[in-house]
Amino acid sequence: MAVKHIPTNEVHVGSKGGTTGCGTDTNKLSTHWENTNERVTCRKNGCN
């Protein structure tokens, strides 16, 4: 599954309510995150 950071439109590996592949906590400012089926756009280690 993928999770999208709404303010930046960046899509990461992971899901809302957890941690992204690159280590970002989606519980902090949870309103800025949404689950999505879009293609991952994050190029950081763990997401790419």
MMTF fields as JSON, N, C-alpha, C and O atoms, coordinates in Angstrom:
{
  "mmtfVersion": "1.0.0",
  "mmtfProducer": "UNKNOWN",
  "numBonds": 191,
  "numAtoms": 192,
  "numGroups": 48,
  "numChains": 1,
  "numModels": 1,
  "chainsPerModel": [1],
  "groupsPerChain": [48],
  "chainIdList": ["A"],
  "bondAtomList": [4, 2, 8, 6, 12, 10, 16, 14, 20, 18, 24, 22, 28, 26, 32, 30, 36, 34, 40, 38, 44, 42, 48, 46, 52, 50, 56, 54, 60, 58, 64, 62, 68, 66, 72, 70, 76, 74, 80, 78, 84, 82, 88, 86, 92, 90, 96, 94, 100, 98, 104, 102, 108, 106, 112, 110, 116, 114, 120, 118, 124, 122, 128, 126, 132, 130, 136, 134, 140, 138, 144, 142, 148, 146, 152, 150, 156, 154, 160, 158, 164, 162, 168, 166, 172, 170, 176, 174, 180, 178, 184, 182, 188, 186],
  "bondOrderList": [1, 1, 1, 1, 1, 1, 1, 1, 1, 1, 1, 1, 1, 1, 1, 1, 1, 1, 1, 1, 1, 1, 1, 1, 1, 1, 1, 1, 1, 1, 1, 1, 1, 1, 1, 1, 1, 1, 1, 1, 1, 1, 1, 1, 1, 1, 1],
  "groupList": [{"groupName": "MET", "atomNameList": ["N", "CA", "C", "O"], "elementList": ["N", "C", "C", "O"], "formalChargeList": [0, 0, 0, 0], "bondAtomList": [1, 0, 2, 1, 3, 2], "bondOrderList": [1, 1, 2], "singleLetterCode": "M", "chemCompType": "L-PEPTIDE LINKING"}, {"groupName": "ALA", "atomNameList": ["N", "CA", "C", "O"], "elementList": ["N", "C", "C", "O"], "formalChargeList": [0, 0, 0, 0], "bondAtomList": [1, 0, 2, 1, 3, 2], "bondOrderList": [1, 1, 2], "singleLetterCode": "A", "chemCompType": "L-PEPTIDE LINKING"}, {"groupName": "VAL", "atomNameList": ["N", "CA", "C", "O"], "elementList": ["N", "C", "C", "O"], "formalChargeList": [0, 0, 0, 0], "bondAtomList": [1, 0, 2, 1, 3, 2], "bondOrderList": [1, 1, 2], "singleLetterCode": "V", "chemCompType": "L-PEPTIDE LINKING"}, {"groupName": "LYS", "atomNameList": ["N", "CA", "C", "O"], "elementList": ["N", "C", "C", "O"], "formalChargeList": [0, 0, 0, 0], "bondAtomList": [1, 0, 2, 1, 3, 2], "bondOrderList": [1, 1, 2], "singleLetterCode": "K", "chemCompType": "L-PEPTIDE LINKING"}, {"groupName": "HIS", "atomNameList": ["N", "CA", "C", "O"], "elementList": ["N", "C", "C", "O"], "formalChargeList": [0, 0, 0, 0], "bondAtomList": [1, 0, 2, 1, 3, 2], "bondOrderList": [1, 1, 2], "singleLetterCode": "H", "chemCompType": "L-PEPTIDE LINKING"}, {"groupName": "ILE", "atomNameList": ["N", "CA", "C", "O"], "elementList": ["N", "C", "C", "O"], "formalChargeList": [0, 0, 0, 0], "bondAtomList": [1, 0, 2, 1, 3, 2], "bondOrderList": [1, 1, 2], "singleLetterCode": "I", "chemCompType": "L-PEPTIDE LINKING"}, {"groupName": "PRO", "atomNameList": ["N", "CA", "C", "O"], "elementList": ["N", "C", "C", "O"], "formalChargeList": [0, 0, 0, 0], "bondAtomList": [1, 0, 2, 1, 3, 2], "bondOrderList": [1, 1, 2], "singleLetterCode": "P", "chemCompType": "L-PEPTIDE LINKING"}, {"groupName": "THR", "atomNameList": ["N", "CA", "C", "O"], "elementList": ["N", "C", "C", "O"], "formalChargeList": [0, 0, 0, 0], "bondAtomList": [1, 0, 2, 1, 3, 2], "bondOrderList": [1, 1, 2], "singleLetterCode": "T", "chemCompType": "L-PEPTIDE LINKING"}, {"groupName": "ASN", "atomNameList": ["N", "CA", "C", "O"], "elementList": ["N", "C", "C", "O"], "formalChargeList": [0, 0, 0, 0], "bondAtomList": [1, 0, 2, 1, 3, 2], "bondOrderList": [1, 1, 2], "singleLetterCode": "N", "chemCompType": "L-PEPTIDE LINKING"}, {"groupName": "GLU", "atomNameList": ["N", "CA", "C", "O"], "elementList": ["N", "C", "C", "O"], "formalChargeList": [0, 0, 0, 0], "bondAtomList": [1, 0, 2, 1, 3, 2], "bondOrderList": [1, 1, 2], "singleLetterCode": "E", "chemCompType": "L-PEPTIDE LINKING"}, {"groupName": "GLY", "atomNameList": ["N", "CA", "C", "O"], "elementList": ["N", "C", "C", "O"], "formalChargeList": [0, 0, 0, 0], "bondAtomList": [1, 0, 2, 1, 3, 2], "bondOrderList": [1, 1, 2], "singleLetterCode": "G", "chemCompType": "PEPTIDE LINKING"}, {"groupName": "SER", "atomNameList": ["N", "CA", "C", "O"], "elementList": ["N", "C", "C", "O"], "formalChargeList": [0, 0, 0, 0], "bondAtomList": [1, 0, 2, 1, 3, 2], "bondOrderList": [1, 1, 2], "singleLetterCode": "S", "chemCompType": "L-PEPTIDE LINKING"}, {"groupName": "CYS", "atomNameList": ["N", "CA", "C", "O"], "elementList": ["N", "C", "C", "O"], "formalChargeList": [0, 0, 0, 0], "bondAtomList": [1, 0, 2, 1, 3, 2], "bondOrderList": [1, 1, 2], "singleLetterCode": "C", "chemCompType": "L-PEPTIDE LINKING"}, {"groupName": "ASP", "atomNameList": ["N", "CA", "C", "O"], "elementList": ["N", "C", "C", "O"], "formalChargeList": [0, 0, 0, 0], "bondAtomList": [1, 0, 2, 1, 3, 2], "bondOrderList": [1, 1, 2], "singleLetterCode": "D", "chemCompType": "L-PEPTIDE LINKING"}, {"groupName": "LEU", "atomNameList": ["N", "CA", "C", "O"], "elementList": ["N", "C", "C", "O"], "formalChargeList": [0, 0, 0, 0], "bondAtomList": [1, 0, 2, 1, 3, 2], "bondOrderList": [1, 1, 2], "singleLetterCode": "L", "chemCompType": "L-PEPTIDE LINKING"}, {"groupName": "TRP", "atomNameList": ["N", "CA", "C", "O"], "elementList": ["N", "C", "C", "O"], "formalChargeList": [0, 0, 0, 0], "bondAtomList": [1, 0, 2, 1, 3, 2], "bondOrderList": [1, 1, 2], "singleLetterCode": "W", "chemCompType": "L-PEPTIDE LINKING"}, {"groupName": "ARG", "atomNameList": ["N", "CA", "C", "O"], "elementList": ["N", "C", "C", "O"], "formalChargeList": [0, 0, 0, 0], "bondAtomList": [1, 0, 2, 1, 3, 2], "bondOrderList": [1, 1, 2], "singleLetterCode": "R", "chemCompType": "L-PEPTIDE LINKING"}],
  "groupTypeList": [0, 1, 2, 3, 4, 5, 6, 7, 8, 9, 2, 4, 2, 10, 11, 3, 10, 10, 7, 7, 10, 12, 10, 7, 13, 7, 8, 3, 14, 11, 7, 4, 15, 9, 8, 7, 8, 9, 16, 2, 7, 12, 16, 3, 8, 10, 12, 8],
  "groupIdList": [1, 2, 3, 4, 5, 6, 7, 8, 9, 10, 11, 12, 13, 14, 15, 16, 17, 18, 19, 20, 21, 22, 23, 24, 25, 26, 27, 28, 29, 30, 31, 32, 33, 34, 35, 36, 37, 38, 39, 40, 41, 42, 43, 44, 45, 46, 47, 48],
  "secStructList": [7, 3, 3, 3, 3, 6, 6, 6, 6, 3, 3, 3, 3, 1, 7, 6, 6, 1, 5, 7, 6, 6, 7, 7, 5, 6, 6, 6, 6, 4, 4, 4, 3, 3, 3, 3, 7, 1, 7, 7, 7, 7, 7, 1, 6, 6, 6, 7],
  "xCoordList": [0.839, 0.0, 0.879, 2.058, 0.308, 1.021, 0.26, -0.948, 0.981, 0.4, 0.905, 2.087, -0.01, 0.31, 0.392, -0.486, 1.464, 1.601, 0.916, 1.435, -0.233, -1.089, -0.402, -0.482, 0.283, 0.897, 1.942, 2.068, 2.694, 3.75, 3.373, 4.088, 2.256, 1.802, 2.772, 2.758, 3.615, 4.589, 3.976, 3.349, 4.163, 3.604, 4.72, 5.754, 4.496, 5.482, 4.971, 3.771, 5.885, 5.524, 5.042, 5.669, 3.948, 3.45, 1.957, 1.271, 1.45, 0.029, -0.171, 0.685, -1.312, -1.641, -1.757, -2.333, -1.206, -1.246, -0.026, -0.034, 1.032, 2.254, 3.465, 3.527, 4.419, 5.651, 5.838, 5.542, 6.325, 6.596, 7.863, 8.597, 8.123, 9.328, 10.602, 11.616, 10.566, 11.758, 11.816, 12.709, 10.855, 10.94, 10.127, 10.291, 9.257, 8.445, 7.236, 6.57, 6.951, 5.824, 4.55, 4.447, 3.582, 2.348, 1.343, 0.273, 1.67, 0.791, 0.96, 0.044, 2.141, 2.357, 1.676, 1.922, 0.838, 0.048, -0.709, -0.595, -1.465, -2.146, -3.114, -3.45, -3.567, -4.466, -3.73, -4.372, -2.401, -1.609, -1.373, -0.708, -1.907, -1.646, -2.941, -3.954, -2.915, -4.057, -3.557, -2.571, -4.249, -3.919, -4.293, -5.28, -3.523, -3.751, -3.286, -2.551, -3.722, -3.259, -2.329, -1.994, -1.91, -1.029, 0.367, 0.738, 1.121, 2.491, 3.388, 3.237, 4.32, 5.244, 6.162, 6.755, 6.271, 7.122, 8.316, 9.229, 8.334, 9.454, 10.685, 10.607, 11.812, 13.065, 14.033, 15.188, 13.583, 14.454, 14.63, 13.785, 15.716, 16.013, 14.883, 14.523, 14.337, 13.233, 11.931, 11.089, 11.758, 10.555, 10.802, 9.898, 12.021, 12.273, 12.501, 12.725],
  "yCoordList": [-1.182, 0.0, 1.238, 1.178, 2.338, 3.609, 4.643, 4.527, 5.636, 6.723, 8.044, 8.191, 8.991, 10.268, 11.386, 11.527, 12.182, 13.38, 14.509, 14.983, 14.936, 15.878, 17.215, 17.682, 17.868, 19.174, 19.133, 20.099, 18.032, 17.975, 17.124, 17.117, 16.407, 15.501, 14.35, 13.745, 14.035, 12.952, 11.648, 11.63, 10.562, 9.266, 8.359, 8.202, 7.763, 6.925, 5.495, 5.249, 4.549, 3.176, 3.198, 3.843, 2.51, 2.439, 2.657, 2.538, 2.977, 3.247, 4.265, 4.436, 4.936, 5.934, 5.244, 4.162, 5.874, 5.302, 4.48, 3.723, 4.617, 3.853, 4.654, 5.867, 3.968, 4.602, 4.329, 3.232, 5.314, 5.133, 4.315, 4.09, 3.872, 3.105, 3.859, 3.25, 5.18, 5.987, 6.465, 7.229, 6.013, 6.288, 7.442, 7.794, 8.052, 9.155, 8.617, 7.695, 9.185, 8.772, 9.459, 10.684, 8.68, 9.269, 9.583, 10.125, 9.252, 9.609, 11.069, 11.673, 11.637, 13.052, 13.824, 13.551, 14.769, 15.522, 14.561, 14.643, 13.67, 12.622, 13.161, 12.451, 14.41, 14.99, 15.293, 15.554, 15.265, 15.537, 14.281, 14.347, 13.129, 11.861, 11.188, 11.303, 10.474, 9.676, 8.442, 8.507, 7.305, 6.086, 6.275, 6.944, 5.698, 5.881, 4.654, 3.817, 4.561, 3.518, 4.088, 3.403, 5.338, 5.993, 5.376, 4.7, 5.623, 5.136, 5.901, 7.111, 5.2, 5.808, 6.791, 6.458, 8.017, 9.051, 9.4, 10.085, 8.952, 9.225, 8.481, 7.294, 9.152, 8.535, 8.271, 7.917, 8.436, 8.183, 6.686, 5.893, 6.299, 4.915, 4.293, 4.825, 3.192, 2.518, 2.651, 1.754, 3.744, 3.952, 3.617, 3.143, 3.863, 3.683, 2.256, 1.959],
  "zCoordList": [0.0, 0.0, 0.0, 0.351, -0.388, -0.421, 0.408, 0.617, 0.865, 1.64, 1.05, 0.742, 0.901, 0.246, 1.279, 2.13, 1.192, 2.019, 1.262, 0.251, 1.738, 1.015, 0.723, -0.413, 1.707, 1.409, 0.293, -0.46, 0.172, -0.84, -2.044, -3.046, -1.954, -3.028, -3.26, -4.332, -2.278, -2.41, -1.888, -0.829, -2.639, -2.283, -1.773, -2.424, -0.595, 0.074, 0.196, 0.076, 0.436, 0.782, 2.23, 3.07, 2.539, 3.907, 3.953, 2.938, 5.138, 5.297, 6.41, 7.278, 6.369, 7.375, 8.728, 8.833, 9.762, 11.092, 11.425, 12.395, 10.629, 10.85, 10.43, 10.631, 9.848, 9.395, 7.91, 7.439, 7.172, 5.749, 5.572, 6.534, 4.356, 4.064, 4.375, 4.715, 4.262, 4.536, 5.977, 6.344, 6.81, 8.234, 8.772, 9.941, 7.981, 8.455, 9.216, 8.747, 10.385, 11.219, 10.714, 10.77, 10.222, 9.7, 10.802, 10.522, 12.05, 13.164, 13.568, 14.127, 13.283, 13.537, 12.411, 11.236, 12.754, 11.764, 10.844, 9.621, 11.43, 10.67, 9.62, 8.673, 9.774, 8.772, 7.471, 6.454, 7.48, 6.276, 5.449, 4.415, 5.885, 5.213, 4.795, 5.485, 3.65, 3.221, 2.479, 1.745, 2.677, 1.95, 0.488, 0.182, -0.408, -1.842, -2.611, -2.086, -3.853, -4.759, -5.821, -6.787, -5.647, -6.61, -6.57, -5.611, -7.621, -7.723, -6.752, -6.588, -6.109, -5.135, -5.863, -6.889, -5.313, -5.908, -5.031, -5.492, -3.789, -2.887, -3.357, -3.675, -3.406, -3.872, -2.722, -2.961, -1.48, -0.342, -0.122, -0.536, 0.523, 0.81, 1.645, 2.696, 1.187, 1.859, 1.096, 1.145, 0.402, -0.415, -1.888, -2.575, -2.373, -3.811, -4.192, -5.366]
}
